[in-house]
Amino acid sequence: MPIYEYKCLSCEKHLEVVQKFSDAPLTTCPECGGELKKLISNTSFILKGSGWYITDYPSPERKKAMEAERKASEQGSKKEEKKTETTKT
């Protein structure tokens, strides 16, 4: 069950309540009877880095496109290496 955060607008008490999705949101503070405001909190995990379907398990078309892009970048770097500047003295 998710944990919901509330803040009382009267006494400014911060509450964390475990509730079902189907439960109605709380409206009154258990301490002073004031109005509660439901807060939006940060997630407890961060998704970053590799490990996503698109990067780890691409479709056959995507694999071909990625391979073609890799080859094109390799050919571009080889052409740059072959270019040399000569000067006459």
Wavefront OBJ file of the C-alpha trace (Angstrom):
o trace
v 0.000 0.000 0.000
v 1.292 3.484 -0.778
v 2.299 6.053 1.804
v 0.594 9.437 1.456
v 1.882 12.636 3.004
v -0.340 15.341 4.466
v 0.335 18.695 6.073
v -2.034 20.486 8.431
v -2.745 24.059 7.366
v -3.413 25.095 10.989
v -0.692 23.515 13.141
v 1.665 22.644 10.225
v 2.059 19.053 11.469
v 3.405 16.652 8.840
v 1.711 13.226 8.580
v 2.611 10.071 6.674
v -0.320 7.688 6.304
v -0.458 4.222 4.735
v -3.677 4.061 2.717
v -5.228 1.921 0.018
v -5.792 3.468 -3.390
v -9.517 3.133 -2.785
v -9.418 4.991 0.581
v -10.719 8.552 0.643
v -8.059 11.208 1.321
v -7.846 12.558 4.862
v -9.372 16.007 5.378
v -8.972 16.812 9.094
v -5.873 16.862 11.279
v -5.927 14.270 14.090
v -4.036 16.699 16.385
v -5.924 19.983 16.074
v -8.873 19.257 13.761
v -7.561 21.679 11.112
v -7.691 21.175 7.364
v -5.157 18.765 5.808
v -3.488 19.296 2.469
v -2.246 16.242 0.540
v 1.415 16.641 -0.485
v 3.233 15.395 -3.551
v 6.444 13.686 -2.524
v 9.565 12.527 -4.355
v 9.868 8.934 -5.429
v 12.076 6.609 -3.445
v 14.037 5.451 -6.506
v 15.648 6.958 -9.579
v 15.684 5.330 -13.007
v 18.855 6.178 -14.923
v 21.660 4.522 -16.804
v 21.473 1.477 -19.022
v 19.043 -1.340 -18.481
v 16.146 -0.041 -20.500
v 14.417 -2.133 -23.115
v 15.195 0.320 -25.922
v 18.948 0.156 -25.287
v 19.337 -3.462 -24.218
v 16.783 -5.292 -26.365
v 16.269 -3.316 -29.580
v 14.107 -4.559 -32.437
v 15.837 -6.000 -35.523
v 15.241 -2.717 -37.404
v 16.770 -0.709 -34.587
v 19.771 -3.059 -34.444
v 20.367 -2.497 -38.179
v 20.086 1.273 -37.767
v 22.466 1.275 -34.794
v 24.992 -0.858 -36.724
v 24.780 1.438 -39.772
v 25.283 4.492 -37.545
v 28.310 2.876 -35.889
v 29.866 2.013 -39.265
v 29.261 5.526 -40.593
v 30.957 7.085 -37.577
v 33.929 4.699 -37.922
v 34.321 5.546 -41.624
v 34.142 9.261 -40.816
v 36.934 8.948 -38.269
v 39.105 6.935 -40.729
v 38.702 9.644 -43.390
v 39.824 12.287 -40.899
v 42.917 10.228 -40.074
v 43.899 9.951 -43.772
v 43.769 13.701 -44.310
v 47.205 15.215 -43.841
v 48.317 18.697 -44.516
v 51.369 19.181 -46.688
v 53.156 22.410 -47.331
v 55.778 23.293 -49.942
v 58.938 24.949 -48.812
l 1 2 3 4 5 6 7 8 9 10 11 12 13 14 15 16 17 18 19 20 21 22 23 24 25 26 27 28 29 30 31 32 33 34 35 36 37 38 39 40 41 42 43 44 45 46 47 48 49 50 51 52 53 54 55 56 57 58 59 60 61 62 63 64 65 66 67 68 69 70 71 72 73 74 75 76 77 78 79 80 81 82 83 84 85 86 87 88 89
